């Protein structure tokens, strides 16, 4: 599953109780690679986001 959200949407999800989105609304242009409820360090380099299909 992939979620692409704006900072405002991330805040709304966090406010609704989705802990995975907490703290992710502060910076635009940054991506978080989160899998199994764990996120890697944020990146602004699209090449750093590896897409794996299983």
HTML snippet that shows the backbone in 3Dmol.js (N, CA, C, O; Angstrom):
<script src="https://3Dmol.org/build/3Dmol-min.js"></script>
<div id="view" style="width:600px;height:400px;position:relative"></div>
<script>
const pdb = `
ATOM      1  N   UNK A   1       0.842  -1.175   0.000  1.00  0.00           N
ATOM      2  CA  UNK A   1       0.000   0.000   0.000  1.00  0.00           C
ATOM      3  C   UNK A   1       0.889   1.240   0.000  1.00  0.00           C
ATOM      4  O   UNK A   1       1.886   1.303   0.719  1.00  0.00           O
ATOM      5  N   UNK A   2       0.521   2.205  -0.800  1.00  0.00           N
ATOM      6  CA  UNK A   2       1.248   3.463  -0.882  1.00  0.00           C
ATOM      7  C   UNK A   2       0.282   4.599  -0.572  1.00  0.00           C
ATOM      8  O   UNK A   2      -0.840   4.637  -1.077  1.00  0.00           O
ATOM      9  N   UNK A   3       0.737   5.521   0.265  1.00  0.00           N
ATOM     10  CA  UNK A   3      -0.058   6.709   0.573  1.00  0.00           C
ATOM     11  C   UNK A   3       0.760   7.924   0.195  1.00  0.00           C
ATOM     12  O   UNK A   3       1.895   8.083   0.644  1.00  0.00           O
ATOM     13  N   UNK A   4       0.194   8.767  -0.615  1.00  0.00           N
ATOM     14  CA  UNK A   4       0.823  10.031  -0.972  1.00  0.00           C
ATOM     15  C   UNK A   4      -0.107  11.121  -0.458  1.00  0.00           C
ATOM     16  O   UNK A   4      -1.240  11.259  -0.918  1.00  0.00           O
ATOM     17  N   UNK A   5       0.391  11.893   0.504  1.00  0.00           N
ATOM     18  CA  UNK A   5      -0.458  12.895   1.138  1.00  0.00           C
ATOM     19  C   UNK A   5       0.275  14.228   1.241  1.00  0.00           C
ATOM     20  O   UNK A   5       1.504  14.282   1.263  1.00  0.00           O
ATOM     21  N   UNK A   6      -0.492  15.277   1.301  1.00  0.00           N
ATOM     22  CA  UNK A   6       0.064  16.609   1.531  1.00  0.00           C
ATOM     23  C   UNK A   6       0.333  16.753   3.033  1.00  0.00           C
ATOM     24  O   UNK A   6      -0.151  15.949   3.829  1.00  0.00           O
ATOM     25  N   UNK A   7       1.099  17.768   3.418  1.00  0.00           N
ATOM     26  CA  UNK A   7       1.303  17.984   4.855  1.00  0.00           C
ATOM     27  C   UNK A   7      -0.020  18.168   5.613  1.00  0.00           C
ATOM     28  O   UNK A   7      -0.162  17.682   6.735  1.00  0.00           O
ATOM     29  N   UNK A   8      -0.973  18.857   5.011  1.00  0.00           N
ATOM     30  CA  UNK A   8      -2.279  19.051   5.669  1.00  0.00           C
ATOM     31  C   UNK A   8      -3.011  17.722   5.829  1.00  0.00           C
ATOM     32  O   UNK A   8      -3.638  17.478   6.860  1.00  0.00           O
ATOM     33  N   UNK A   9      -2.933  16.873   4.824  1.00  0.00           N
ATOM     34  CA  UNK A   9      -3.571  15.562   4.920  1.00  0.00           C
ATOM     35  C   UNK A   9      -2.885  14.693   5.970  1.00  0.00           C
ATOM     36  O   UNK A   9      -3.550  13.965   6.706  1.00  0.00           O
ATOM     37  N   UNK A  10      -1.552  14.767   6.041  1.00  0.00           N
ATOM     38  CA  UNK A  10      -0.824  14.010   7.063  1.00  0.00           C
ATOM     39  C   UNK A  10      -1.257  14.444   8.449  1.00  0.00           C
ATOM     40  O   UNK A  10      -1.434  13.610   9.338  1.00  0.00           O
ATOM     41  N   UNK A  11      -1.427  15.741   8.639  1.00  0.00           N
ATOM     42  CA  UNK A  11      -1.889  16.251   9.945  1.00  0.00           C
ATOM     43  C   UNK A  11      -3.288  15.752  10.249  1.00  0.00           C
ATOM     44  O   UNK A  11      -3.572  15.358  11.380  1.00  0.00           O
ATOM     45  N   UNK A  12      -4.161  15.762   9.263  1.00  0.00           N
ATOM     46  CA  UNK A  12      -5.532  15.294   9.474  1.00  0.00           C
ATOM     47  C   UNK A  12      -5.550  13.811   9.843  1.00  0.00           C
ATOM     48  O   UNK A  12      -6.298  13.403  10.730  1.00  0.00           O
ATOM     49  N   UNK A  13      -4.733  13.008   9.170  1.00  0.00           N
ATOM     50  CA  UNK A  13      -4.652  11.589   9.517  1.00  0.00           C
ATOM     51  C   UNK A  13      -4.110  11.409  10.934  1.00  0.00           C
ATOM     52  O   UNK A  13      -4.627  10.595  11.699  1.00  0.00           O
ATOM     53  N   UNK A  14      -3.077  12.165  11.282  1.00  0.00           N
ATOM     54  CA  UNK A  14      -2.501  12.081  12.633  1.00  0.00           C
ATOM     55  C   UNK A  14      -3.534  12.481  13.678  1.00  0.00           C
ATOM     56  O   UNK A  14      -3.671  11.826  14.711  1.00  0.00           O
ATOM     57  N   UNK A  15      -4.258  13.564  13.402  1.00  0.00           N
ATOM     58  CA  UNK A  15      -5.303  14.018  14.333  1.00  0.00           C
ATOM     59  C   UNK A  15      -6.416  12.990  14.487  1.00  0.00           C
ATOM     60  O   UNK A  15      -7.072  12.927  15.527  1.00  0.00           O
ATOM     61  N   UNK A  16      -6.626  12.183  13.447  1.00  0.00           N
ATOM     62  CA  UNK A  16      -7.671  11.153  13.491  1.00  0.00           C
ATOM     63  C   UNK A  16      -7.184   9.876  14.180  1.00  0.00           C
ATOM     64  O   UNK A  16      -7.938   8.912  14.316  1.00  0.00           O
ATOM     65  N   UNK A  17      -5.922   9.875  14.614  1.00  0.00           N
ATOM     66  CA  UNK A  17      -5.433   8.733  15.367  1.00  0.00           C
ATOM     67  C   UNK A  17      -4.493   7.806  14.623  1.00  0.00           C
ATOM     68  O   UNK A  17      -4.101   6.768  15.157  1.00  0.00           O
ATOM     69  N   UNK A  18      -4.124   8.159  13.401  1.00  0.00           N
ATOM     70  CA  UNK A  18      -3.185   7.332  12.645  1.00  0.00           C
ATOM     71  C   UNK A  18      -1.764   7.747  13.027  1.00  0.00           C
ATOM     72  O   UNK A  18      -1.215   8.692  12.462  1.00  0.00           O
ATOM     73  N   UNK A  19      -1.180   7.040  13.979  1.00  0.00           N
ATOM     74  CA  UNK A  19       0.108   7.415  14.552  1.00  0.00           C
ATOM     75  C   UNK A  19       1.233   7.464  13.514  1.00  0.00           C
ATOM     76  O   UNK A  19       2.179   8.236  13.670  1.00  0.00           O
ATOM     77  N   UNK A  20       1.143   6.664  12.477  1.00  0.00           N
ATOM     78  CA  UNK A  20       2.187   6.639  11.454  1.00  0.00           C
ATOM     79  C   UNK A  20       2.385   8.015  10.807  1.00  0.00           C
ATOM     80  O   UNK A  20       3.474   8.318  10.319  1.00  0.00           O
ATOM     81  N   UNK A  21       1.339   8.845  10.800  1.00  0.00           N
ATOM     82  CA  UNK A  21       1.418  10.160  10.157  1.00  0.00           C
ATOM     83  C   UNK A  21       1.841  11.275  11.115  1.00  0.00           C
ATOM     84  O   UNK A  21       2.011  12.415  10.684  1.00  0.00           O
ATOM     85  N   UNK A  22       2.014  10.970  12.411  1.00  0.00           N
ATOM     86  CA  UNK A  22       2.390  12.000  13.377  1.00  0.00           C
ATOM     87  C   UNK A  22       3.761  12.576  13.053  1.00  0.00           C
ATOM     88  O   UNK A  22       4.708  11.832  12.800  1.00  0.00           O
ATOM     89  N   UNK A  23       3.866  13.905  13.060  1.00  0.00           N
ATOM     90  CA  UNK A  23       5.136  14.579  12.804  1.00  0.00           C
ATOM     91  C   UNK A  23       5.539  14.643  11.344  1.00  0.00           C
ATOM     92  O   UNK A  23       6.625  15.130  11.030  1.00  0.00           O
ATOM     93  N   UNK A  24       4.707  14.172  10.461  1.00  0.00           N
ATOM     94  CA  UNK A  24       5.055  14.148   9.039  1.00  0.00           C
ATOM     95  C   UNK A  24       4.472  15.339   8.280  1.00  0.00           C
ATOM     96  O   UNK A  24       4.604  15.426   7.059  1.00  0.00           O
ATOM     97  N   UNK A  25       3.831  16.252   9.001  1.00  0.00           N
ATOM     98  CA  UNK A  25       3.187  17.371   8.327  1.00  0.00           C
ATOM     99  C   UNK A  25       4.063  18.625   8.310  1.00  0.00           C
ATOM    100  O   UNK A  25       3.662  19.647   7.753  1.00  0.00           O
ATOM    101  N   UNK A  26       5.233  18.560   8.904  1.00  0.00           N
ATOM    102  CA  UNK A  26       6.030  19.764   9.102  1.00  0.00           C
ATOM    103  C   UNK A  26       6.784  20.240   7.862  1.00  0.00           C
ATOM    104  O   UNK A  26       7.076  21.430   7.748  1.00  0.00           O
ATOM    105  N   UNK A  27       7.102  19.354   6.943  1.00  0.00           N
ATOM    106  CA  UNK A  27       7.981  19.726   5.847  1.00  0.00           C
ATOM    107  C   UNK A  27       7.420  19.300   4.503  1.00  0.00           C
ATOM    108  O   UNK A  27       7.121  18.125   4.291  1.00  0.00           O
ATOM    109  N   UNK A  28       7.278  20.264   3.590  1.00  0.00           N
ATOM    110  CA  UNK A  28       6.863  19.918   2.229  1.00  0.00           C
ATOM    111  C   UNK A  28       8.096  19.503   1.428  1.00  0.00           C
ATOM    112  O   UNK A  28       9.212  19.936   1.712  1.00  0.00           O
ATOM    113  N   UNK A  29       7.872  18.657   0.427  1.00  0.00           N
ATOM    114  CA  UNK A  29       8.957  18.234  -0.431  1.00  0.00           C
ATOM    115  C   UNK A  29       9.804  17.127   0.161  1.00  0.00           C
ATOM    116  O   UNK A  29      10.885  16.830  -0.348  1.00  0.00           O
ATOM    117  N   UNK A  30       9.327  16.518   1.226  1.00  0.00           N
ATOM    118  CA  UNK A  30      10.057  15.442   1.884  1.00  0.00           C
ATOM    119  C   UNK A  30       9.209  14.181   1.827  1.00  0.00           C
ATOM    120  O   UNK A  30       7.996  14.221   2.029  1.00  0.00           O
ATOM    121  N   UNK A  31       9.862  13.068   1.552  1.00  0.00           N
ATOM    122  CA  UNK A  31       9.155  11.786   1.484  1.00  0.00           C
ATOM    123  C   UNK A  31       9.624  10.881   2.616  1.00  0.00           C
ATOM    124  O   UNK A  31      10.780  10.914   3.039  1.00  0.00           O
ATOM    125  N   UNK A  32       8.685  10.077   3.084  1.00  0.00           N
ATOM    126  CA  UNK A  32       8.973   9.087   4.117  1.00  0.00           C
ATOM    127  C   UNK A  32       8.672   7.712   3.538  1.00  0.00           C
ATOM    128  O   UNK A  32       7.577   7.473   3.030  1.00  0.00           O
ATOM    129  N   UNK A  33       9.635   6.817   3.614  1.00  0.00           N
ATOM    130  CA  UNK A  33       9.447   5.439   3.164  1.00  0.00           C
ATOM    131  C   UNK A  33       9.108   4.621   4.411  1.00  0.00           C
ATOM    132  O   UNK A  33       9.989   4.276   5.200  1.00  0.00           O
ATOM    133  N   UNK A  34       7.828   4.319   4.575  1.00  0.00           N
ATOM    134  CA  UNK A  34       7.353   3.621   5.765  1.00  0.00           C
ATOM    135  C   UNK A  34       6.832   2.243   5.371  1.00  0.00           C
ATOM    136  O   UNK A  34       6.029   2.106   4.448  1.00  0.00           O
ATOM    137  N   UNK A  35       7.301   1.237   6.082  1.00  0.00           N
ATOM    138  CA  UNK A  35       6.882  -0.145   5.834  1.00  0.00           C
ATOM    139  C   UNK A  35       6.710  -0.836   7.172  1.00  0.00           C
ATOM    140  O   UNK A  35       7.553  -0.705   8.060  1.00  0.00           O
ATOM    141  N   UNK A  36       5.623  -1.568   7.315  1.00  0.00           N
ATOM    142  CA  UNK A  36       5.351  -2.303   8.551  1.00  0.00           C
ATOM    143  C   UNK A  36       5.414  -1.387   9.773  1.00  0.00           C
ATOM    144  O   UNK A  36       5.958  -1.770  10.809  1.00  0.00           O
ATOM    145  N   UNK A  37       4.860  -0.185   9.657  1.00  0.00           N
ATOM    146  CA  UNK A  37       4.752   0.796  10.738  1.00  0.00           C
ATOM    147  C   UNK A  37       6.095   1.338  11.214  1.00  0.00           C
ATOM    148  O   UNK A  37       6.204   1.816  12.343  1.00  0.00           O
ATOM    149  N   UNK A  38       7.121   1.268  10.360  1.00  0.00           N
ATOM    150  CA  UNK A  38       8.435   1.837  10.660  1.00  0.00           C
ATOM    151  C   UNK A  38       8.850   2.683   9.465  1.00  0.00           C
ATOM    152  O   UNK A  38       8.747   2.239   8.322  1.00  0.00           O
ATOM    153  N   UNK A  39       9.323   3.911   9.729  1.00  0.00           N
ATOM    154  CA  UNK A  39       9.722   4.809   8.649  1.00  0.00           C
ATOM    155  C   UNK A  39      11.229   4.998   8.622  1.00  0.00           C
ATOM    156  O   UNK A  39      11.875   5.126   9.662  1.00  0.00           O
ATOM    157  N   UNK A  40      11.775   5.014   7.411  1.00  0.00           N
ATOM    158  CA  UNK A  40      13.181   5.368   7.234  1.00  0.00           C
ATOM    159  C   UNK A  40      13.319   6.869   7.416  1.00  0.00           C
ATOM    160  O   UNK A  40      12.319   7.581   7.519  1.00  0.00           O
ATOM    161  N   UNK A  41      14.553   7.352   7.454  1.00  0.00           N
ATOM    162  CA  UNK A  41      14.765   8.791   7.554  1.00  0.00           C
ATOM    163  C   UNK A  41      14.137   9.487   6.353  1.00  0.00           C
ATOM    164  O   UNK A  41      14.137   8.933   5.254  1.00  0.00           O
ATOM    165  N   UNK A  42      13.604  10.690   6.543  1.00  0.00           N
ATOM    166  CA  UNK A  42      12.979  11.410   5.432  1.00  0.00           C
ATOM    167  C   UNK A  42      14.012  11.773   4.367  1.00  0.00           C
ATOM    168  O   UNK A  42      15.196  11.942   4.659  1.00  0.00           O
ATOM    169  N   UNK A  43      13.539  11.889   3.136  1.00  0.00           N
ATOM    170  CA  UNK A  43      14.424  12.244   2.023  1.00  0.00           C
ATOM    171  C   UNK A  43      13.706  13.187   1.061  1.00  0.00           C
ATOM    172  O   UNK A  43      12.483  13.155   0.930  1.00  0.00           O
ATOM    173  N   UNK A  44      14.483  14.014   0.404  1.00  0.00           N
ATOM    174  CA  UNK A  44      13.926  14.858  -0.656  1.00  0.00           C
ATOM    175  C   UNK A  44      14.436  14.383  -2.022  1.00  0.00           C
ATOM    176  O   UNK A  44      14.169  15.013  -3.045  1.00  0.00           O
ATOM    177  N   UNK A  45      15.169  13.273  -2.025  1.00  0.00           N
ATOM    178  CA  UNK A  45      15.709  12.703  -3.251  1.00  0.00           C
ATOM    179  C   UNK A  45      14.829  11.539  -3.706  1.00  0.00           C
ATOM    180  O   UNK A  45      14.826  10.489  -3.063  1.00  0.00           O
ATOM    181  N   UNK A  46      14.084  11.701  -4.799  1.00  0.00           N
ATOM    182  CA  UNK A  46      13.183  10.631  -5.254  1.00  0.00           C
ATOM    183  C   UNK A  46      13.892   9.309  -5.538  1.00  0.00           C
ATOM    184  O   UNK A  46      13.281   8.245  -5.434  1.00  0.00           O
ATOM    185  N   UNK A  47      15.185   9.368  -5.899  1.00  0.00           N
ATOM    186  CA  UNK A  47      15.926   8.140  -6.177  1.00  0.00           C
ATOM    187  C   UNK A  47      16.127   7.290  -4.923  1.00  0.00           C
ATOM    188  O   UNK A  47      16.388   6.091  -5.019  1.00  0.00           O
ATOM    189  N   UNK A  48      16.005   7.906  -3.755  1.00  0.00           N
ATOM    190  CA  UNK A  48      16.201   7.185  -2.496  1.00  0.00           C
ATOM    191  C   UNK A  48      14.987   6.326  -2.136  1.00  0.00           C
ATOM    192  O   UNK A  48      15.046   5.519  -1.208  1.00  0.00           O
ATOM    193  N   UNK A  49      13.898   6.502  -2.865  1.00  0.00           N
ATOM    194  CA  UNK A  49      12.679   5.745  -2.570  1.00  0.00           C
ATOM    195  C   UNK A  49      12.612   4.544  -3.504  1.00  0.00           C
ATOM    196  O   UNK A  49      12.244   4.670  -4.673  1.00  0.00           O
ATOM    197  N   UNK A  50      12.960   3.418  -2.992  1.00  0.00           N
ATOM    198  CA  UNK A  50      12.928   2.186  -3.776  1.00  0.00           C
ATOM    199  C   UNK A  50      11.525   1.610  -3.721  1.00  0.00           C
ATOM    200  O   UNK A  50      10.930   1.496  -2.649  1.00  0.00           O
ATOM    201  N   UNK A  51      11.013   1.255  -4.860  1.00  0.00           N
ATOM    202  CA  UNK A  51       9.688   0.653  -4.933  1.00  0.00           C
ATOM    203  C   UNK A  51       9.872  -0.851  -5.091  1.00  0.00           C
ATOM    204  O   UNK A  51      10.483  -1.323  -6.050  1.00  0.00           O
ATOM    205  N   UNK A  52       9.335  -1.585  -4.138  1.00  0.00           N
ATOM    206  CA  UNK A  52       9.412  -3.041  -4.236  1.00  0.00           C
ATOM    207  C   UNK A  52       7.998  -3.590  -4.398  1.00  0.00           C
ATOM    208  O   UNK A  52       7.073  -3.190  -3.691  1.00  0.00           O
ATOM    209  N   UNK A  53       7.859  -4.484  -5.312  1.00  0.00           N
ATOM    210  CA  UNK A  53       6.569  -5.099  -5.577  1.00  0.00           C
ATOM    211  C   UNK A  53       6.671  -6.562  -5.192  1.00  0.00           C
ATOM    212  O   UNK A  53       7.557  -7.285  -5.649  1.00  0.00           O
ATOM    213  N   UNK A  54       5.732  -6.988  -4.328  1.00  0.00           N
ATOM    214  CA  UNK A  54       5.773  -8.390  -3.935  1.00  0.00           C
ATOM    215  C   UNK A  54       4.540  -9.130  -4.375  1.00  0.00           C
ATOM    216  O   UNK A  54       4.415 -10.328  -4.121  1.00  0.00           O
TER     217      UNK A  54
END
`;
const viewer = $3Dmol.createViewer("view");
viewer.addModel(pdb, "pdb");
viewer.setStyle({}, {cartoon: {color: "spectrum"}});
viewer.zoomTo();
viewer.render();
</script>
